[in-house]
Amino acid sequence: MTQLSNIVARYESAIQTRQKEIEQFSDRLQEIPVAQMLGDEARALKDDIARINDSVRALTERMNVYAQELRKQQG
């Protein structure tokens, strides 16, 4: 059970790290003038945000599997 708790905690940490990355990219994206939102830099930032969001979704799905198993063992 402790092993499952550790796995869930590692996933939570990884998700939080990824969410901070999203915030950083979003902040950079907001600094780009509206007139340049269709430019290469804005497009690259949007692509990075989408890629990290996909990663967060995948991590969350895997974490939920472990968390569900942990709940089964606890209850």
N, C-alpha and C positions, 0 to 999 in steps of 0.2 A: 504494500500500500504506500509506503514511503517513497518507493521508486516511482510510482505513478504520480505522486504529489510533486516530486522533483521534475518530472517530465512536463507536467502541466505548468509549473513555475517557469521552466525554461521557455516554453512556448509563449507564455504571457510576456516574459521579458523581451523575446524576439519581436513580438507584435508591437510592444511599446516602442522599441527601437525603430521599427519600420514606420510607425505613426509619426515619430519625431522627424524622420526623413521626409515624410509627406508634408509636414508643416513647413520644413525648411524650403522645399521646392515650391510650395504654395506661396510662401513669403516672397521668394525670388520672382515668381510669376506675377505677383501683384505689383512689383516694382517696374514691370515692363509697361511702357506707355500703351494706351489703347490702340493707337495707330500701328503699333508693331506687334500686336497680338497674333497676327497671322504669319509672322516671320519665323525664321528657323529656330531662334533661341526659345521663343514661346512654345513652338511645336515640340521641341526637344524636352522642355520641362513638363509639358502635358503628357508626353510619352513616358517620361520617368515616373510621373505620378501614377499613371495608369498601370505601369509595370509593378510598382510597389503595392498598389491597391490589390492587384492580382495575388501578389505574394502574401499580403495580409489575409486575404480571403482563404488561401490555401492553408496558411498556418493556423488560422482560426478553426477551420474544418478539422484539421488533425488534432488540435488541442481539444476540441469538443469530444472527439472519440475517446481520448485518454481521460478527460474529465468525467464523461459518462461512465466509463469503466470504474473509475475511482468512486463515484457515487454508489455504484452497484456494490462494491466491496465494503463501503462504509455503512450501507443501509441494509 
